[in-house]
Amino acid sequence: MTDPRQDLLKRSEELTAQLIGDPLIRSSRLFYAEVIRRLHARGRDHVKLSHTNMLAALDREHGTRATDLAEAMEITKQAVGQMVAETEALGWVERVPDPADGRAKIVRLTTAGVAAVVEGLEVFAELEAELKQRIGDEEFAALGRTTRAAIEALEAMSDA
């Protein structure tokens, strides 16, 4: 008699080996882990992955309401509130009145926050250059094209 759990585990391994989702998620996790590691090596020990996710979702020029950040990041307002408090303590963001609604607040990058974003993007560029060197120009270009095409297709599916 076969063990249903073992059969399901075997099937999950077969599917994982065949599907693209796992390698995409793993590559993203490895990429961001390396970015964080490099930022820590630069003396930015306080940087967390959650900070980079929030800064990426933030409108760099005008700022974003916390509720909109929560929706964009698919997390709770309380979790965004904690990230905002942490990044505010680092001097990267400030809460300012929303010009469209004086009762609401906008989370906006400070000059130090823009500098942190630039530094993070510079680390991205360094890491991408090393990745390009390791896998080759052609493969790297194909990776970029294919990833962008997949994003476009997935966004179209979610809009349908």
Contacts in CASP RR format, 6 or more apart in sequence:
PFRMAT RR
TARGET T0000
AUTHOR 0000-0000-0000
METHOD contacts of the structure
MODEL  1
MTDPRQDLLKRSEELTAQLIGDPLIRSSRLFYAEVIRRLHARGRDHVKLS
HTNMLAALDREHGTRATDLAEAMEITKQAVGQMVAETEALGWVERVPDPA
DGRAKIVRLTTAGVAAVVEGLEVFAELEAELKQRIGDEEFAALGRTTRAA
IEALEAMSDA
16 22 0 8 1.000
24 150 0 8 1.000
31 127 0 8 1.000
32 49 0 8 1.000
32 52 0 8 1.000
33 49 0 8 1.000
34 127 0 8 1.000
35 52 0 8 1.000
35 120 0 8 1.000
35 123 0 8 1.000
35 124 0 8 1.000
35 127 0 8 1.000
36 47 0 8 1.000
36 48 0 8 1.000
36 49 0 8 1.000
36 52 0 8 1.000
38 123 0 8 1.000
38 126 0 8 1.000
38 127 0 8 1.000
39 47 0 8 1.000
39 119 0 8 1.000
39 120 0 8 1.000
39 123 0 8 1.000
40 47 0 8 1.000
42 119 0 8 1.000
42 123 0 8 1.000
44 119 0 8 1.000
46 90 0 8 1.000
47 116 0 8 1.000
48 86 0 8 1.000
50 79 0 8 1.000
50 83 0 8 1.000
51 83 0 8 1.000
51 86 0 8 1.000
51 87 0 8 1.000
51 90 0 8 1.000
51 92 0 8 1.000
52 120 0 8 1.000
53 73 0 8 1.000
54 69 0 8 1.000
54 73 0 8 1.000
54 80 0 8 1.000
54 83 0 8 1.000
54 84 0 8 1.000
54 87 0 8 1.000
55 87 0 8 1.000
55 92 0 8 1.000
55 109 0 8 1.000
55 113 0 8 1.000
55 116 0 8 1.000
55 117 0 8 1.000
57 64 0 8 1.000
57 69 0 8 1.000
57 72 0 8 1.000
57 73 0 8 1.000
58 64 0 8 1.000
58 69 0 8 1.000
58 93 0 8 1.000
58 107 0 8 1.000
58 108 0 8 1.000
58 109 0 8 1.000
60 109 0 8 1.000
60 114 0 8 1.000
60 117 0 8 1.000
62 106 0 8 1.000
62 108 0 8 1.000
63 106 0 8 1.000
63 107 0 8 1.000
63 108 0 8 1.000
63 109 0 8 1.000
64 72 0 8 1.000
64 106 0 8 1.000
64 107 0 8 1.000
65 98 0 8 1.000
65 104 0 8 1.000
65 105 0 8 1.000
65 106 0 8 1.000
65 107 0 8 1.000
66 77 0 8 1.000
66 80 0 8 1.000
66 81 0 8 1.000
66 84 0 8 1.000
66 105 0 8 1.000
66 107 0 8 1.000
67 77 0 8 1.000
69 80 0 8 1.000
69 84 0 8 1.000
69 107 0 8 1.000
70 76 0 8 1.000
70 77 0 8 1.000
70 79 0 8 1.000
70 80 0 8 1.000
73 80 0 8 1.000
84 93 0 8 1.000
84 95 0 8 1.000
84 107 0 8 1.000
87 93 0 8 1.000
87 113 0 8 1.000
88 94 0 8 1.000
88 95 0 8 1.000
90 112 0 8 1.000
90 116 0 8 1.000
91 110 0 8 1.000
91 112 0 8 1.000
91 113 0 8 1.000
92 109 0 8 1.000
92 110 0 8 1.000
92 112 0 8 1.000
92 113 0 8 1.000
92 116 0 8 1.000
93 107 0 8 1.000
93 108 0 8 1.000
93 109 0 8 1.000
93 110 0 8 1.000
93 113 0 8 1.000
94 107 0 8 1.000
94 108 0 8 1.000
94 110 0 8 1.000
95 105 0 8 1.000
95 106 0 8 1.000
95 107 0 8 1.000
95 108 0 8 1.000
96 105 0 8 1.000
96 106 0 8 1.000
96 108 0 8 1.000
97 104 0 8 1.000
97 105 0 8 1.000
97 106 0 8 1.000
98 104 0 8 1.000
98 105 0 8 1.000
98 106 0 8 1.000
109 117 0 8 1.000
128 140 0 8 1.000
131 140 0 8 1.000
132 140 0 8 1.000
135 143 0 8 1.000
END
